[in-house]
Amino acid sequence: MIRNTVFRLWSKYGKFIEQPKYIFSIYILVAVFSAIAKYRGGPSKYNNYLIFKNVFRNTLLQQNLYVEYPLLHFDKNHYGIIFSALIAPFTILPDWLGMILWNIANVGLFIYAVKQLPFSEKMKSFFAWLCFQELITAMVSFQFNVALTGLIILSACFIYQKKESQSAIAILLGTFVKIYGIVGLSSFFFVKNKKKFIATLIIGAVAFLAIPMLYSSVHFGLQSYTDWYVELVKKNNDNQVLGNMQDISLMGIVRRILGDANISNLWFLAIGIPLFGLPYLRIKQYKNQAFQLMILASTLLFTVLFSSGSESPTYIIAVAGVMIWYLIQKDKSKFVNGLMLFVLILTCFGMSDLFPKYVKQNYIIKYSLKALPCCIVWFRITYELLTKDFNKNYQLQ
């Protein structure tokens, strides 16, 4: 009886779930209505957008991009100076319209990236549905994480499509805005035309370096990169405290369980980086696109799990990695399905009303447990990358 009921429901609503156009339309609606809701809540609700606007203003005035401006907003900017060029078109608009279009631009880039994945249309749709909750979390904060996820995915997909120059530009854009973007280089070994790729990286880097100088000055542009580095180092140190909303990472879990905020990231990176790099020794697997996608999944997770700057809106990046891992599994065992369910419950809905406030405050936030399911998935991915035959055990359709 239950099976018949499920079959009837799937027959009725299955096409809605299986066709990407529906979930992509919902994405756009979320982008619009989340911006409107934040605008109606007043400036304190869209503080991040005000910070972003001020990046362009401060670049024009050649004022430090990485100090506080309490009369305009609280907190500080942590993005590179090239971000001023990206946000510029939105700053001339009324805030309500600029916010809507900013969200649409971010989600539009993410949708474009999903369309480039070498999946069937059905798998692309499932991928988008499974990322939906984290997309909402990222959208309401107005941060660049949704677009950055798209750029990291694009950096890999363009390589699969032998579009080396486009891949290099995606990597550079992500890196010059938010340093995370450099992880796009994880697909370098799959590049066919390495000379073209490297040449584009060099030329593009010079262009990205110079663009903000066109509407500020050479001195201010170069000084801003120095200031950015200093601010990122400071932010990294500031994040390593117990019980805040940052450091939702592998390191954060260990630091908070042990009650020691002084445990250095280097101990974790000394183990994590070699583990991340070991699969590259399996050169014979390079030709299998499933292997390439699993490297992408590992990259998306590693970026978040090994950063003390990771916070809840950052997890659109990690969860995208989880979904790639899950969807390409040919045989989804009880363990794989159980792990996927664990991610959905604790990572995607751990900060929602699904959990009582007491549990969220005293367990999920206190011990950075949002990161826990993703940590387990990353170790599982590493195991699969080191042991599985990617010509047999995975599917893309």
NORRANOR-V735355 format. One record per backbone hydrogen bond with DSSP energy under -1.0 kcal/mol. CO is the residue of the C=O (numbers start at 0). NH is the residue of the N-H. If there is no record, write none. Layout:
BEGIN
co:nh
CO:NH
CO:NH
END
This chain:
BEGIN
co:nh
0:4
1:5
2:6
3:7
4:8
5:9
6:10
7:11
8:12
9:13
12:16
13:17
14:18
18:21
19:23
20:24
21:25
22:26
23:27
24:28
25:29
26:30
27:31
28:32
29:33
30:34
31:35
32:36
33:37
34:38
35:39
38:41
41:44
45:49
46:50
47:51
48:52
49:53
50:54
52:56
53:57
54:58
55:59
56:60
57:62
68:71
68:72
79:82
80:83
81:84
81:85
82:86
83:87
86:89
86:90
89:92
93:97
94:98
95:99
96:100
97:101
98:102
99:103
100:104
101:105
102:106
103:107
104:108
105:109
106:110
107:111
108:112
109:113
110:114
113:116
116:118
119:123
120:124
121:125
122:126
123:127
124:128
125:129
126:130
128:131
130:134
131:135
132:136
133:137
134:138
135:139
138:141
143:147
144:148
145:149
146:150
147:151
148:152
149:153
150:154
151:155
152:156
153:157
155:159
156:160
157:162
158:161
162:166
163:167
164:168
165:169
166:170
167:171
168:172
169:173
170:174
171:175
172:176
173:177
176:79
177:180
178:181
179:182
180:183
181:184
182:185
183:186
184:187
186:189
187:190
191:193
192:196
193:197
194:198
195:199
196:200
197:201
198:202
199:203
200:204
201:205
202:206
203:207
204:208
205:209
206:210
209:212
210:213
216:220
217:221
218:222
219:223
220:224
221:225
222:226
223:227
224:228
225:229
226:230
227:231
228:232
229:233
230:234
231:235
232:236
233:237
234:238
238:240
246:248
248:252
249:253
250:254
251:255
252:256
253:257
254:259
259:262
264:268
265:269
267:271
268:272
270:274
271:275
272:276
273:277
276:279
277:280
278:281
280:282
281:284
282:285
284:287
287:291
288:292
289:293
290:294
291:295
292:296
293:297
294:298
295:299
296:300
297:301
298:302
300:304
301:305
303:306
304:249
306:309
307:246
309:247
310:313
311:314
313:316
314:318
315:319
316:320
317:321
318:322
319:323
320:324
321:325
322:326
323:327
325:328
327:394
330:332
332:336
333:337
334:338
335:339
336:340
337:341
338:342
339:343
340:344
341:345
342:346
342:347
348:351
351:354
355:359
356:360
357:361
358:362
358:363
359:364
362:366
363:368
364:367
367:370
370:374
371:375
372:376
373:377
374:378
375:379
376:380
377:381
378:382
379:383
380:384
381:385
382:386
383:387
388:391
388:392
392:329
END
